């Protein structure tokens, strides 16, 4: 379980990004975090990841306070974070090589992800040769290669066209149903938050604090986005974000 306890963050220039943020995400749960631009969503995700220290409060994962990045946590950023001098294969294999995984095991894991994400034939390509959607697939594959228990995602689909975005949303949903990883997704999209998050955390304008926690138990089905219940839940979240 991930427990965020009264987390506040004040930057050196005096900017108060977060104030007394508290919520919990159960093991194997999917959670979306949504709020206006500048409300501290990305800051919160970096604190959960152990890459940024809170000014006050703390984050616990399975009862242990997060003080540094954890081996079984993967973070996907909106700018992909790929190394331009590495091929698709080498970018995906990066985390495995850092962990000194046997090369035969590495190849099995990487080739399986390349196949599942539709990257076959592009193994030797470099990021500059890929579309935005393909770059994001490589970033997702790299994160999944280390088989994380927790997947943190900072607006990973924001720069993609609508069809590619829905395709990757569906892939992420299938993956969650298969592996039941704990997923926390930061997004500006109400529809994406509702489609992917069984719990939706709504933050206020800066300094970000929790405005609402909306339960969304029907998330997890690819057909959910075509239901009246989905549209009603989007309306509920929209009211919470805008009021």
C-alpha positions, 0 to 999 in steps of 0.5 A: 500500500502507498500512504501519502501523509500530510505531504507539503513541498516548498521550493527554495524560491518560496513557491508552495507546490503542495500543502498537507496532501494525504491519501492512500492507494491500496496494493494492486489499485489503479489511481489517477491524480488530476488537477489544474496546471501548476497544482503540484501533480508532478511534484507529488509523483516525484516525491512518491518515487523517492526522487524529491524530498517533501518539506513536511510529511512523508510517504510510506510504501508497505509500511516503510518511509520512502527516502530514496528511489526504490528498485521495484518502482518504475517511473514513466515521464511525459518527455519519454526520457529515452537516450538518443544514442541508444537503440530501441532494444538498448533503451528497453534493456537499460534497467535490466543491465543496471541490475546485471540480469543474465543476457539470455533472460534480458533478451527474452524479456525485451523481445517479448515486450517488443512483440507485445507493444508492436515494436518488432522490426524497430529494434535497431532504430534510434529515438529520432527515427520513431514517432511520438507514439513509438517513443512512448511505447519504448518508454513503457517497455523500458519501465515494464522490463524490470517487472515493477510492483509500482508503476508511476506515470506523469502524463505519459500520453499527453503529446499523442494523437487521440487514436494512439492515446486510446490504444496505449490506454487500452494496453495499460489497462490490459497490463494492469488486469494481467499483473495487478501492479499498483499504478498511479497516473498523473493526467490533465484529461478527465476522460483518461483519469476516469478510464484508468483510475479506480480511485481518482484524486482531485487536487486544488489549484496551487498549493495543491491539496486534496479536494476530493477522492472519487471512487471509480470501481467500474474502471478496468474494462475496455468497454467502460468508456462506451457506457453511460456510467462512464460519462456520468463519472466524467461529469462528476469529476469535471464538477469536482475539478471546476467548482 
